[in-house]
C-alpha cells in the first residue's frame, strides 16, 4: 500500500521533533498586546510552523523582555516567542533574521541579555534563521500546518491513542493509519493531531509511511475522555 503524504507544490521553504536548541517543542504567541507585525514576515511564519508542530505550550514572555527586545531590534525584525516546555520549564526564544548576523553590536547586546537572564534563572534562546529554515524539518512542519482542521472524529482519535499506548506509546505512521478507517484523509487527519499536541512526529526526516509517531507529553486524557 502506498501512503501519500501531502507535499504542496509551493514548498519553496521549507524527536518526535525535539528542537536542537531546546530538545523540546513549542507554539507561537504574539509578544505584544496589539497585533505583532512580525507575524506577516517569513521568519515569524516559519517559526510558527515549527512551534505548532512541537510539544510545547505558549506563554506571554512578559513586558520587561518585550521592551528589551523592542529596544535592541533596530529594524531587524527580531521574533520573540514565550514557551513552556513539556516539563513546565518556561523558556523565551528570539529568532534572528539574517541581517542580524551583519550587526555585531546587536549580536553582542542580545548575548549580554541572554547572559543576564540566564543568571536570573530565566532562559533565553537565540535561534539563527538558518536553523529555523533547516530542511526537511521546515517543509514537514509546513505540511502539518496545512493539515490544521482535518482532525479525525473523537472515536478515531481515542482509538489511535489506545493503539499507541498498546505499542508502548510510539509506532509508525503506517501502523497509525489502522485507526483512521473511514476517514476521508487519514494521513492529513493524523498530521493534524500533531498540531493539536496529541501526537509527536519525527520532523528530521522526510515524512512517509515509516515516520515515527509517539504520544505527545502534552496529551490531555480528560480532553479525549480517556480518564
C-alpha positions as CSV (number, residue, x, y, z in Angstrom):
1,X,0.0,0.0,0.0
2,X,1.3,3.4,-1.0
3,X,0.8,6.2,1.5
4,X,0.8,9.7,0.1
5,X,2.0,12.4,2.4
6,X,0.9,15.9,1.2
7,X,3.7,17.8,-0.3
8,X,2.4,21.2,-1.7
9,X,3.9,22.2,-4.9
10,X,4.6,25.6,-3.3
11,X,7.1,24.0,-0.9
12,X,9.9,26.5,-1.6
13,X,10.8,27.0,2.1
14,X,10.6,24.8,3.8
15,X,12.1,13.7,18.4
16,X,9.2,13.5,17.6
17,X,10.7,16.9,16.9
18,X,12.8,17.9,19.8
19,X,14.3,21.2,18.6
20,X,18.1,21.0,18.6
21,X,18.0,24.3,20.6
22,X,15.7,23.2,23.4
23,X,15.2,19.5,22.9
24,X,11.5,20.1,23.4
25,X,8.6,21.7,21.5
26,X,6.6,24.9,21.3
27,X,3.7,27.0,19.9
28,X,3.8,30.6,18.8
29,X,2.4,33.5,20.8
30,X,2.4,37.2,20.0
31,X,4.8,39.2,22.0
32,X,2.8,42.4,22.2
33,X,-0.8,43.2,23.2
34,X,-1.5,44.7,19.8
35,X,-1.1,42.6,16.6
36,X,2.5,41.7,16.0
37,X,3.6,43.0,12.6
38,X,6.3,40.3,12.5
39,X,3.5,37.7,12.1
40,X,3.4,38.7,8.4
41,X,7.1,38.1,7.8
42,X,8.6,34.8,6.6
43,X,10.8,34.2,9.6
44,X,7.9,34.5,12.0
45,X,5.7,32.3,9.8
46,X,8.4,29.6,9.6
47,X,9.0,29.7,13.3
48,X,5.3,29.4,13.9
49,X,5.1,26.3,11.8
50,X,7.9,24.7,13.7
51,X,6.5,25.6,17.1
52,X,3.0,24.4,16.2
53,X,4.4,21.0,15.3
54,X,6.4,20.8,18.6
55,X,5.3,19.6,22.0
56,X,5.4,23.0,23.8
57,X,2.8,25.3,25.3
58,X,2.7,29.1,24.8
59,X,3.1,31.8,27.4
60,X,3.5,35.5,27.5
61,X,7.2,36.5,27.6
62,X,6.4,39.4,29.8
63,X,6.5,43.2,29.4
64,X,10.1,43.6,30.5
65,X,11.6,41.2,27.9
66,X,9.3,42.6,25.3
67,X,10.7,46.1,25.9
68,X,14.2,44.8,25.9
69,X,13.8,43.1,22.5
70,X,12.0,46.1,21.0
71,X,14.9,48.3,22.2
72,X,17.5,46.1,20.6
73,X,15.7,45.3,17.4
74,X,17.0,48.3,15.3
75,X,14.7,47.4,12.5
76,X,15.9,43.9,12.0
77,X,12.6,42.2,12.8
78,X,13.5,40.1,15.8
79,X,10.8,37.5,16.6
80,X,10.1,36.9,20.3
81,X,8.1,33.9,21.5
82,X,7.4,32.8,25.0
83,X,7.3,29.0,25.6
84,X,6.6,26.4,28.3
85,X,8.3,23.1,27.8
86,X,6.5,19.8,28.5
87,X,8.2,19.6,31.9
88,X,6.8,23.0,32.8
89,X,10.0,25.0,32.3
90,X,9.5,28.5,30.9
91,X,11.8,29.4,28.1
92,X,11.9,32.5,25.8
93,X,13.1,32.3,22.3
94,X,14.3,35.0,19.9
95,X,14.6,34.2,16.2
96,X,17.4,36.2,14.5
97,X,16.9,37.4,10.9
98,X,19.9,37.0,8.7
99,X,20.5,40.8,8.8
100,X,21.4,40.5,12.5
101,X,24.5,38.4,11.6
102,X,25.9,41.5,9.9
103,X,25.3,43.7,13.0
104,X,27.9,42.8,15.7
105,X,26.6,45.4,18.1
106,X,23.1,43.8,18.0
107,X,24.5,40.3,18.5
108,X,26.6,41.4,21.4
109,X,23.7,43.1,23.1
110,X,21.5,40.1,22.6
111,X,24.2,37.8,24.0
112,X,24.5,40.1,27.0
113,X,20.8,40.0,27.6
114,X,20.8,36.2,27.3
115,X,23.6,36.0,30.0
116,X,21.7,38.4,32.3
117,X,18.5,36.4,32.1
118,X,20.4,33.1,32.5
119,X,21.9,34.3,35.7
120,X,18.4,35.2,36.9
121,X,17.1,31.7,36.0
122,X,15.1,32.9,33.0
123,X,16.5,31.1,30.0
124,X,16.6,32.9,26.7
125,X,17.5,31.1,23.5
126,X,18.8,32.9,20.4
127,X,18.0,31.0,17.2
128,X,19.5,31.7,13.8
129,X,17.3,31.9,10.6
130,X,19.4,29.1,9.1
131,X,18.4,26.8,12.0
132,X,14.7,27.6,11.6
133,X,14.9,27.0,7.8
134,X,16.7,23.7,8.0
135,X,15.2,21.0,5.7
136,X,13.4,18.7,5.7
137,X,12.2,19.9,9.1
138,X,10.7,23.1,7.9
139,X,8.8,21.5,5.0
140,X,7.5,18.8,7.3
141,X,6.2,21.5,9.7
142,X,4.6,23.3,6.8
143,X,2.7,20.2,5.7
144,X,1.5,19.7,9.3
145,X,0.3,23.3,9.4
146,X,-1.6,22.7,6.1
147,X,-3.5,19.9,7.8
148,X,-5.0,22.1,10.5
149,X,-8.7,21.5,10.7
150,X,-8.6,17.9,9.4
151,X,-8.8,16.4,12.9
152,X,-10.5,13.0,12.9
153,X,-13.7,12.3,14.9
154,X,-13.2,11.7,18.6
155,X,-13.8,8.0,18.3
156,X,-11.0,7.5,15.8
157,X,-8.7,9.8,17.8
158,X,-9.3,7.8,21.0
159,X,-8.8,4.5,19.1
160,X,-5.4,5.8,17.8
161,X,-4.3,6.9,21.3
162,X,-5.2,3.4,22.7
163,X,-3.4,1.7,19.9
164,X,-0.2,3.7,20.5
165,X,-0.4,3.0,24.2
166,X,-0.6,-0.7,23.5
167,X,2.6,-0.2,21.5
168,X,4.4,1.5,24.3
169,X,3.4,5.0,23.2
170,X,5.0,5.0,19.8
171,X,4.8,3.4,16.3
172,X,5.0,4.3,12.6
173,X,2.6,6.3,10.5
174,X,1.7,3.1,8.6
175,X,0.6,1.5,11.9
176,X,-1.4,4.5,13.0
177,X,-3.4,4.6,9.7
178,X,-5.2,1.5,11.0
179,X,-7.2,3.7,13.4
180,X,-8.3,6.0,10.6
181,X,-10.6,3.7,8.7
182,X,-13.5,5.6,7.2
183,X,-11.7,9.0,7.5
184,X,-11.5,10.8,4.1
185,X,-7.9,12.0,4.5
186,X,-6.3,9.6,7.0
187,X,-2.7,11.0,6.7
188,X,-4.0,14.6,7.0
189,X,-6.0,13.6,10.0
190,X,-3.0,12.1,11.7
191,X,-0.8,15.1,10.9
192,X,-3.5,17.4,12.3
193,X,-3.2,15.6,15.6
194,X,0.4,16.7,15.7
195,X,-0.6,20.3,15.6
196,X,-3.2,19.6,18.2
197,X,-0.5,18.4,20.6
198,X,-1.9,14.9,20.8
199,X,0.9,13.3,18.8
200,X,4.6,14.0,18.1
201,X,6.3,13.1,14.8
202,X,9.9,12.9,13.7
203,X,10.4,16.0,11.6
204,X,14.1,15.4,11.0
205,X,13.5,13.0,8.1
206,X,11.1,13.3,5.1
207,X,7.5,12.3,6.1
208,X,6.4,8.9,4.9
209,X,4.9,5.5,6.0
210,X,7.8,4.8,8.3
211,X,7.8,8.2,10.0
212,X,7.8,7.6,13.8
213,X,4.9,8.9,15.8
214,X,4.5,9.0,19.6
215,X,2.0,10.3,22.1
216,X,2.7,13.9,23.0
217,X,3.8,14.7,26.5
218,X,1.1,17.4,26.4
219,X,-1.7,14.9,25.7
220,X,-4.6,15.7,27.9
221,X,-6.5,12.4,28.7
222,X,-9.7,14.1,30.1
223,X,-9.9,16.1,26.9
224,X,-10.3,12.8,25.0
225,X,-12.4,11.2,27.7
226,X,-9.7,8.7,28.3
227,X,-9.5,9.2,32.1
